Amino acid sequence: HVDAAYGGYFKISSELGPGARKAFDQIAEVDSIVIDPHKHGLQPYGCGCILFRDPRVGTLYKHDSPYTYFSSNELHLGEISLECSRPGASAVALWATQKLLPMTPGGKFSKELDKSLLAARGLFERIGNSKNFQALMQPEIDIVIYGVQAEDASTASKRANEIFDRAAKKNLHLALITLPASMISQYWPDLILDQDSVTCLRSCLMKPEHLDWLEDIAAILEDAVNE
């Protein structure tokens, strides 16, 4: 099974690194996959689904209600879909979007994804050159995770929460992620692990425009530290 709900669209990106490319190329071999056109597919919520290679899986899922009934023994989407009935307008909107912007490697849609990935790498590089932040794992798609420099894990976590709040006041909206200390020790060997986890900052550069905004983003981050 592969959960491709967020990053699945990057399969058509020409900027994936070798490791990520190898992983994405294996998607064709899976038994089941979650996909969601929300965000990267330029759709509002409502088009996500789980696809199974073997349709017989549908016989293992069942829900009943007093107002639904089916007149044949054939599998019916209304019976086996996780979300049951959904508005058809969402599907039409996705179809129209993909007609306008086909999911073709090297096409306009693909190049927009490339910009998001390049933006993530650009931010990662700036984080690595900053004395206030700690670069962690190299981004494989458009998500960058980084720590706030401190002597120990508890202080780094506290500072991450502070910068999260300060950046929001400057209209830079970050996310927080708490990771096991054992996971990040290889990227941050001089951090004293006085607790089992470290709260870090997380940036999703999902818009192609983020590539042009990198200097502003980095400047706001530095300002948030120095307040």
Summary of the structure (lengths in Angstrom):
residues: 227
radius of gyration: 21.3
end to end distance: 45.2
largest distance: 67.2
contacts: 612
relative contact order: 0.12
helix: 44%
strand: 17%
